[in-house]
Amino acid sequence: MSSFDERQKSFEKKFAHDEELQFKVSARRNKYIGEWASKILGYNLEQEKEYIQSVIKADFAEAGDEDVFRKVKEDLKNNNISDEDLRNKMDELNEKAKSDFS
């Protein structure tokens, strides 16, 4: 095997690993967002579990974070949470999720 082929396989493995890690971080962040929002909404434990799953599933609607943002924003529309506050919370929980995997 040439060194070029070895480098290519190495890059492919790193890419696959990075993508898997990003998926895990996003899913964990969505879980944290679901927990945070469900507390604001006053959900009981069973409702919280269902809500967390709905936030995680919302992330599959499109690439990026806007699908999750729109879902949670809509769900919290009666709770005076600004777009900036929600985006800041998402960033904060994303950092927390990243630290879970480092």
DSSP file (Angstrom, degrees, kcal/mol; ACC not computed):
  #  RESIDUE AA STRUCTURE BP1 BP2  ACC     N-H-->O    O-->H-N    N-H-->O    O-->H-N    TCO  KAPPA ALPHA  PHI   PSI    X-CA   Y-CA   Z-CA
    1    1 A M              0   0    0      0, 0.0     2,-0.0     0, 0.0     0, 0.0   0.000 360.0 360.0 360.0 132.9    0.0    0.0    0.0
    2    2 A S     >  -     0   0    0      1,-0.1     4,-2.1     4,-0.0     5,-0.2  -0.304 360.0-113.0 -75.1 162.0    1.4    3.4   -0.9
    3    3 A S  H  > S+     0   0    0      1,-0.2     4,-2.5     2,-0.2     5,-0.2   0.834 118.6  58.2 -65.0 -30.2    1.9    6.1    1.6
    4    4 A F  H  > S+     0   0    0      2,-0.2     4,-2.6     1,-0.2    -1,-0.2   0.938 106.6  47.1 -62.8 -45.9   -0.8    8.1   -0.2
    5    5 A D  H  > S+     0   0    0      1,-0.2     4,-2.4     2,-0.2    -2,-0.2   0.888 112.1  50.8 -62.4 -39.3   -3.3    5.3    0.3
    6    6 A E  H  X S+     0   0    0     -4,-2.1     4,-2.2     2,-0.2    -1,-0.2   0.911 111.2  47.6 -65.2 -42.0   -2.4    5.0    3.9
    7    7 A R  H  X S+     0   0    0     -4,-2.5     4,-2.6     2,-0.2    -2,-0.2   0.906 110.9  52.0 -65.0 -40.7   -2.8    8.8    4.4
    8    8 A Q  H  X S+     0   0    0     -4,-2.6     4,-2.4     1,-0.2    -2,-0.2   0.932 110.7  46.9 -62.3 -45.7   -6.2    8.7    2.6
    9    9 A K  H  X S+     0   0    0     -4,-2.4     4,-2.4     1,-0.2    -1,-0.2   0.890 111.4  52.6 -62.9 -38.2   -7.4    5.8    4.9
   10   10 A S  H  X S+     0   0    0     -4,-2.2     4,-2.4     2,-0.2    -2,-0.2   0.927 110.2  47.1 -63.2 -45.1   -6.2    7.7    7.9
   11   11 A F  H  X S+     0   0    0     -4,-2.6     4,-2.6     1,-0.2    -2,-0.2   0.891 111.3  52.0 -63.7 -39.1   -8.1   10.9    6.9
   12   12 A E  H  X S+     0   0    0     -4,-2.4     4,-2.5     2,-0.2    -2,-0.2   0.909 110.2  48.1 -63.9 -42.0  -11.2    8.8    6.2
   13   13 A K  H  X S+     0   0    0     -4,-2.4     4,-2.5     2,-0.2    -2,-0.2   0.916 112.6  48.3 -64.6 -42.8  -11.0    7.3    9.7
   14   14 A K  H  X S+     0   0    0     -4,-2.4     4,-2.9     2,-0.2    -2,-0.2   0.921 111.6  50.1 -63.8 -43.3  -10.5   10.6   11.3
   15   15 A F  H  X S+     0   0    0     -4,-2.6     4,-2.6     2,-0.2     5,-0.2   0.936 111.8  47.6 -59.8 -47.7  -13.4   12.1    9.4
   16   16 A A  H  X S+     0   0    0     -4,-2.5     4,-2.2     1,-0.2    -1,-0.2   0.905 113.4  48.4 -61.0 -41.8  -15.7    9.2   10.4
   17   17 A H  H  X S+     0   0    0     -4,-2.5     4,-2.5     2,-0.2    -2,-0.2   0.929 111.9  48.7 -64.3 -45.3  -14.6    9.5   14.0
   18   18 A D  H  X S+     0   0    0     -4,-2.9     4,-2.4     1,-0.2    -2,-0.2   0.893 111.8  49.3 -62.5 -40.4  -15.1   13.3   14.1
   19   19 A E  H  X S+     0   0    0     -4,-2.6     4,-2.2     2,-0.2    -1,-0.2   0.906 111.6  48.6 -65.8 -41.7  -18.6   13.0   12.5
   20   20 A E  H  X S+     0   0    0     -4,-2.2     4,-2.2    -5,-0.2    -2,-0.2   0.914 111.9  49.4 -64.3 -42.3  -19.6   10.3   15.0
   21   21 A L  H  X S+     0   0    0     -4,-2.5     4,-2.6     1,-0.2    -2,-0.2   0.916 110.0  50.7 -63.3 -42.9  -18.4   12.5   17.9
   22   22 A Q  H  X S+     0   0    0     -4,-2.4     4,-2.6     1,-0.2    -1,-0.2   0.891 109.1  51.9 -62.8 -39.0  -20.3   15.5   16.6
   23   23 A F  H  X S+     0   0    0     -4,-2.2     4,-2.4     2,-0.2    -1,-0.2   0.927 111.3  46.9 -61.6 -44.7  -23.4   13.4   16.4
   24   24 A K  H  X S+     0   0    0     -4,-2.2     4,-2.4     2,-0.2    -2,-0.2   0.904 112.3  49.7 -64.8 -41.8  -23.0   12.3   20.0
   25   25 A V  H  X S+     0   0    0     -4,-2.6     4,-2.8     2,-0.2    -2,-0.2   0.927 111.9  48.4 -63.0 -44.6  -22.3   15.8   21.2
   26   26 A S  H  X S+     0   0    0     -4,-2.6     4,-2.6     1,-0.2    -2,-0.2   0.917 111.8  48.8 -62.6 -43.3  -25.4   17.1   19.3
   27   27 A A  H  X S+     0   0    0     -4,-2.4     4,-1.9     2,-0.2    -1,-0.2   0.908 113.2  47.2 -63.5 -41.2  -27.6   14.4   20.7
   28   28 A R  H  X S+     0   0    0     -4,-2.4     4,-2.4     2,-0.2    -2,-0.2   0.913 111.7  50.8 -67.1 -41.8  -26.3   15.1   24.3
   29   29 A R  H  X S+     0   0    0     -4,-2.8     4,-2.7     1,-0.2    -2,-0.2   0.917 109.4  51.0 -59.9 -43.1  -26.8   18.8   23.8
   30   30 A N  H  X S+     0   0    0     -4,-2.6     4,-2.6     1,-0.2    -1,-0.2   0.869 108.1  52.7 -63.8 -36.0  -30.4   18.2   22.7
   31   31 A K  H  X S+     0   0    0     -4,-1.9     4,-2.4     2,-0.2    -1,-0.2   0.940 110.7  46.8 -62.4 -46.6  -31.0   16.1   25.7
   32   32 A Y  H  X S+     0   0    0     -4,-2.4     4,-2.6     2,-0.2    -2,-0.2   0.902 111.8  50.6 -63.4 -40.7  -29.8   18.9   28.0
   33   33 A I  H  X S+     0   0    0     -4,-2.7     4,-3.0     1,-0.2     5,-0.3   0.919 110.2  50.7 -62.6 -42.7  -31.9   21.4   26.1
   34   34 A G  H  X S+     0   0    0     -4,-2.6     4,-2.4     2,-0.2    -2,-0.2   0.902 111.0  48.1 -61.2 -41.6  -34.9   19.1   26.5
   35   35 A E  H  X S+     0   0    0     -4,-2.4     4,-1.6     2,-0.2    -2,-0.2   0.933 113.8  47.3 -63.4 -45.7  -34.3   18.8   30.2
   36   36 A W  H  X S+     0   0    0     -4,-2.6     4,-1.6     1,-0.2    -2,-0.2   0.942 115.5  43.7 -61.7 -49.9  -33.9   22.6   30.6
   37   37 A A  H  X S+     0   0    0     -4,-3.0     4,-2.3     1,-0.2    -1,-0.2   0.876 109.4  56.6 -66.7 -37.5  -37.0   23.5   28.6
   38   38 A S  H  X>S+     0   0    0     -4,-2.4     5,-2.5    -5,-0.3     4,-0.6   0.849 105.1  52.4 -65.5 -32.0  -39.1   20.8   30.3
   39   39 A K  H ><5S+     0   0    0     -4,-1.6     3,-0.7     2,-0.2    -1,-0.2   0.913 109.5  48.8 -67.5 -41.1  -38.3   22.3   33.7
   40   40 A I  H 3<5S+     0   0    0     -4,-1.6    -2,-0.2     1,-0.2    -1,-0.2   0.888 111.8  50.0 -62.3 -38.2  -39.5   25.7   32.4
   41   41 A L  H 3<5S-     0   0    0     -4,-2.3    -1,-0.2    -5,-0.1    -2,-0.2   0.558 112.8-122.3 -79.1  -8.1  -42.6   24.1   31.1
   42   42 A G  T <<5 +     0   0    0     -3,-0.7    -3,-0.2    -4,-0.6     2,-0.1   0.798  48.5 170.5  74.9  29.6  -43.3   22.4   34.4
   43   43 A Y      < -     0   0    0     -5,-2.5    -1,-0.2    -6,-0.1     2,-0.1  -0.423  30.3-126.4 -75.1 147.1  -43.3   18.8   33.1
   44   44 A N     >  -     0   0    0     -2,-0.1     4,-2.8     1,-0.1     5,-0.2  -0.260  41.2 -87.3 -78.8 178.3  -43.3   15.8   35.3
   45   45 A L  H  > S+     0   0    0      1,-0.2     4,-2.1     2,-0.2     5,-0.1   0.884 128.2  46.5 -59.2 -43.2  -40.7   13.1   34.9
   46   46 A E  H  > S+     0   0    0      2,-0.2     4,-2.0     1,-0.2    -1,-0.2   0.922 114.5  47.0 -66.9 -43.8  -42.7   11.1   32.2
   47   47 A Q  H  > S+     0   0    0      1,-0.2     4,-2.7     2,-0.2    -2,-0.2   0.883 110.0  55.0 -64.0 -37.7  -43.5   14.3   30.2
   48   48 A E  H  X S+     0   0    0     -4,-2.8     4,-2.8     2,-0.2    -2,-0.2   0.927 106.7  49.9 -61.4 -45.6  -39.9   15.3   30.5
   49   49 A K  H  X S+     0   0    0     -4,-2.1     4,-1.9     1,-0.2    -1,-0.2   0.924 113.2  46.2 -59.7 -45.4  -38.7   12.0   29.0
   50   50 A E  H  X S+     0   0    0     -4,-2.0     4,-1.9     1,-0.2    -1,-0.2   0.902 112.8  50.2 -64.3 -40.8  -41.2   12.4   26.1
   51   51 A Y  H  X S+     0   0    0     -4,-2.7     4,-2.2     2,-0.2    -2,-0.2   0.920 107.4  53.1 -65.9 -43.3  -40.2   16.0   25.5
   52   52 A I  H  X S+     0   0    0     -4,-2.8     4,-2.4     1,-0.2    -1,-0.2   0.920 109.5  49.8 -56.7 -44.4  -36.5   15.2   25.5
   53   53 A Q  H  X S+     0   0    0     -4,-1.9     4,-2.5     1,-0.2    -1,-0.2   0.877 108.5  52.6 -62.7 -37.1  -37.1   12.6   22.8
   54   54 A S  H  X S+     0   0    0     -4,-1.9     4,-1.7     2,-0.2    -1,-0.2   0.865 109.7  48.6 -68.5 -34.3  -39.1   15.1   20.8
   55   55 A V  H  X S+     0   0    0     -4,-2.2     4,-1.0     2,-0.2    -2,-0.2   0.919 111.9  48.9 -69.1 -43.4  -36.3   17.6   20.9
   56   56 A I  H >< S+     0   0    0     -4,-2.4     3,-0.7     1,-0.2     4,-0.3   0.921 112.9  47.8 -61.1 -43.9  -33.8   14.9   19.8
   57   57 A K  H >< S+     0   0    0     -4,-2.5     3,-1.7     1,-0.2    -1,-0.2   0.837 102.2  63.8 -66.9 -32.5  -36.1   13.9   17.0
   58   58 A A  H >< S+     0   0    0     -4,-1.7     3,-1.6     1,-0.3     4,-0.3   0.805  91.0  67.1 -61.3 -28.1  -36.5   17.5   15.9
   59   59 A D  T << S+     0   0    0     -4,-1.0     3,-0.4    -3,-0.7    -1,-0.3   0.664  91.1  62.7 -68.4 -15.1  -32.8   17.6   15.1
   60   60 A F  T <  S+     0   0    0     -3,-1.7    -1,-0.3    -4,-0.3    -2,-0.2   0.483  79.7  85.1 -87.7  -2.3  -33.3   15.2   12.3
   61   61 A A  S <  S-     0   0    0     -3,-1.6     2,-0.3     1,-0.2    -1,-0.2   0.876 107.3 -15.6 -67.8 -37.7  -35.6   17.5   10.3
   62   62 A E  S    S-     0   0    0     -3,-0.4    -1,-0.2    -4,-0.3     5,-0.2  -0.972  82.6 -77.7-158.4 166.4  -32.7   19.4    8.6
   63   63 A A  S    S+     0   0    0     -2,-0.3     3,-0.3    -3,-0.1     4,-0.2  -0.406  92.7  22.3 -69.2 148.0  -29.0   19.9    8.9
   64   64 A G  S    S-     0   0    0      1,-0.2    -2,-0.2     2,-0.1     4,-0.2  -0.363  99.4 -69.5  91.0-171.5  -27.8   22.3   11.6
   65   65 A D  S  > S+     0   0    0      1,-0.2     4,-2.5     2,-0.1     3,-0.3   0.467 101.1  93.2-102.3  -5.0  -29.3   23.5   14.8
   66   66 A E  H  > S+     0   0    0     -3,-0.3     4,-2.8     1,-0.2     5,-0.2   0.829  82.0  57.5 -64.1 -31.7  -32.1   25.7   13.5
   67   67 A D  H  > S+     0   0    0      2,-0.2     4,-1.9    -3,-0.2    -1,-0.2   0.914 111.0  42.8 -64.7 -41.5  -34.7   22.8   13.6
   68   68 A V  H  > S+     0   0    0     -3,-0.3     4,-2.6    -4,-0.2     5,-0.3   0.921 113.5  52.7 -68.3 -44.0  -34.1   22.4   17.3
   69   69 A F  H  X S+     0   0    0     -4,-2.5     4,-2.7     1,-0.2     5,-0.2   0.937 110.4  47.2 -56.4 -48.9  -34.0   26.1   17.9
   70   70 A R  H  X S+     0   0    0     -4,-2.8     4,-2.4     2,-0.2    -1,-0.2   0.900 112.4  49.9 -61.8 -41.6  -37.4   26.6   16.2
   71   71 A K  H  X S+     0   0    0     -4,-1.9     4,-2.4    -5,-0.2    -2,-0.2   0.960 115.4  40.8 -62.1 -51.7  -39.0   23.7   18.1
   72   72 A V  H  X S+     0   0    0     -4,-2.6     4,-2.1     1,-0.2    -2,-0.2   0.892 114.0  53.8 -67.2 -38.8  -37.9   24.9   21.5
   73   73 A K  H  < S+     0   0    0     -4,-2.7    -1,-0.2    -5,-0.3    -2,-0.2   0.930 111.0  46.4 -59.3 -45.6  -38.6   28.5   20.7
   74   74 A E  H >< S+     0   0    0     -4,-2.4     3,-1.1     1,-0.2    -2,-0.2   0.913 112.7  49.8 -62.9 -43.0  -42.2   27.5   19.7
   75   75 A D  H 3< S+     0   0    0     -4,-2.4     3,-0.3     1,-0.2    -1,-0.2   0.815 117.0  40.8 -67.0 -29.6  -42.6   25.4   22.8
   76   76 A L  T ><>S+     0   0    0     -4,-2.1     3,-2.5     1,-0.2     5,-0.6   0.237  78.2 115.6-101.3  13.4  -41.4   28.2   25.1
   77   77 A K  T < 5S+     0   0    0     -3,-1.1     3,-0.5     1,-0.3    -1,-0.2   0.755  77.8  49.5 -58.6 -25.8  -43.2   31.1   23.3
   78   78 A N  T 3 5S+     0   0    0     -3,-0.3    -1,-0.3    -4,-0.2    -2,-0.1   0.282  98.8  70.6 -94.8  11.0  -45.3   31.8   26.4
   79   79 A N  T < 5S-     0   0    0     -3,-2.5    -1,-0.2     2,-0.1    -2,-0.1   0.190 102.4-115.7-116.5  16.9  -42.4   31.9   28.8
   80   80 A N  T   5 +     0   0    0     -3,-0.5     2,-0.6     1,-0.2    -3,-0.1   0.862  58.1 154.2  54.1  42.4  -40.6   35.1   27.8
   81   81 A I      < -     0   0    0     -5,-0.6    -1,-0.2    -8,-0.1    -2,-0.1  -0.912  35.7-140.8-100.4 117.5  -37.4   33.4   26.6
   82   82 A S     >  -     0   0    0     -2,-0.6     4,-2.4     1,-0.1     5,-0.2  -0.295  20.0-113.7 -74.5 161.4  -35.7   35.6   24.0
   83   83 A D  H  > S+     0   0    0      1,-0.2     4,-2.8     2,-0.2     5,-0.2   0.911 119.6  51.8 -57.7 -42.6  -34.0   34.3   20.9
   84   84 A E  H  > S+     0   0    0      1,-0.2     4,-2.6     2,-0.2    -1,-0.2   0.913 109.1  48.9 -63.2 -43.3  -30.7   35.4   22.3
   85   85 A D  H  > S+     0   0    0      2,-0.2     4,-2.3     1,-0.2    -1,-0.2   0.906 113.0  48.0 -63.0 -41.3  -31.3   33.7   25.6
   86   86 A L  H  X S+     0   0    0     -4,-2.4     4,-2.6     2,-0.2    -2,-0.2   0.927 112.7  47.5 -66.7 -44.3  -32.2   30.5   23.9
   87   87 A R  H  X S+     0   0    0     -4,-2.8     4,-2.5     2,-0.2    -2,-0.2   0.900 112.2  50.5 -63.7 -39.6  -29.2   30.6   21.5
   88   88 A N  H  X S+     0   0    0     -4,-2.6     4,-2.6    -5,-0.2    -1,-0.2   0.907 110.9  48.8 -63.6 -40.9  -26.9   31.3   24.5
   89   89 A K  H  X S+     0   0    0     -4,-2.3     4,-2.8     2,-0.2     5,-0.2   0.906 110.4  51.0 -65.5 -41.2  -28.4   28.4   26.4
   90   90 A M  H  X S+     0   0    0     -4,-2.6     4,-1.9     2,-0.2    -2,-0.2   0.917 112.0  47.1 -61.7 -42.5  -27.9   26.1   23.4
   91   91 A D  H  X S+     0   0    0     -4,-2.5     4,-2.1     2,-0.2    -2,-0.2   0.924 112.6  49.7 -63.3 -44.2  -24.3   27.3   23.1
   92   92 A E  H  X S+     0   0    0     -4,-2.6     4,-1.9     1,-0.2    -2,-0.2   0.923 113.5  44.9 -60.3 -45.8  -23.8   26.7   26.9
   93   93 A L  H  X S+     0   0    0     -4,-2.8     4,-2.3     1,-0.2    -1,-0.2   0.790 108.6  57.5 -73.2 -26.4  -25.3   23.2   26.7
   94   94 A N  H  X S+     0   0    0     -4,-1.9     4,-2.5    -5,-0.2    -1,-0.2   0.913 107.6  47.8 -66.1 -42.2  -23.3   22.4   23.6
   95   95 A E  H  X S+     0   0    0     -4,-2.1     4,-2.2     2,-0.2    -2,-0.2   0.897 111.1  51.1 -64.2 -39.9  -20.1   23.2   25.5
   96   96 A K  H  X S+     0   0    0     -4,-1.9     4,-1.1     2,-0.2    -2,-0.2   0.919 110.6  48.8 -62.0 -43.1  -21.3   21.0   28.4
   97   97 A A  H  X S+     0   0    0     -4,-2.3     4,-0.7     1,-0.2     3,-0.3   0.899 109.3  52.5 -64.8 -40.6  -22.0   18.2   26.0
   98   98 A K  H >< S+     0   0    0     -4,-2.5     3,-1.2     1,-0.2     4,-0.2   0.913 106.7  53.0 -60.2 -42.2  -18.5   18.5   24.4
   99   99 A S  H >< S+     0   0    0     -4,-2.2     3,-0.9     1,-0.3    -1,-0.2   0.773  98.8  64.8 -67.4 -24.1  -16.9   18.3   27.8
  100  100 A D  H 3< S+     0   0    0     -4,-1.1    -1,-0.3    -3,-0.3    -2,-0.2   0.784 107.8  41.5 -64.8 -26.3  -18.8   15.1   28.5
  101  101 A F  T <<        0   0    0     -3,-1.2    -1,-0.2    -4,-0.7    -2,-0.2   0.297 360.0 360.0-107.1   8.7  -16.8   13.5   25.6
  102  102 A S    <         0   0    0     -3,-0.9    -1,-0.2    -4,-0.2    -2,-0.1   0.444 360.0 360.0-108.6 360.0  -13.4   14.9   26.3
